[in-house]
């Protein structure tokens, strides 16, 4: 098992990477983060912003194929009071949603039971990643 697999890193781009959230709000919860450590969205370069949002779009395509959700929440929690768990390293959340689950805000604060292991989710998403690379 390589380091990326141990750390649940799905993909590495030039400026950003995609990772499974170790504490998912829902199954398939991914995050896109720049390599550069910053807490400030406004400090991201154009290149970082472009790649972050390009990868978020790719995550949506892959998650639709693998997890079949009815919707998504995308968001960035800025600062401790904004809900940032890692307030020194900005990241974009991609959270799959299904009919009958709770709305986004309770999902952020509640402890949830996830029926699928992170390792199973990682393997499914990692396997589908290159298959969805066309735009």
Secondary structure, 3 states (H helix, E strand, C coil): CCHHHHCCEEEECCCEEEEECCCCCCCCCEEEEECCCCCCHHHCCHHHHHHHHHHHHHHHHHHHHHHCCCEEEEECCCCHHHCCCCCCCCEEEEEEECCCCCCHHHHHHCCCCCCCCHHHHHHHHHHHHHHHCCC
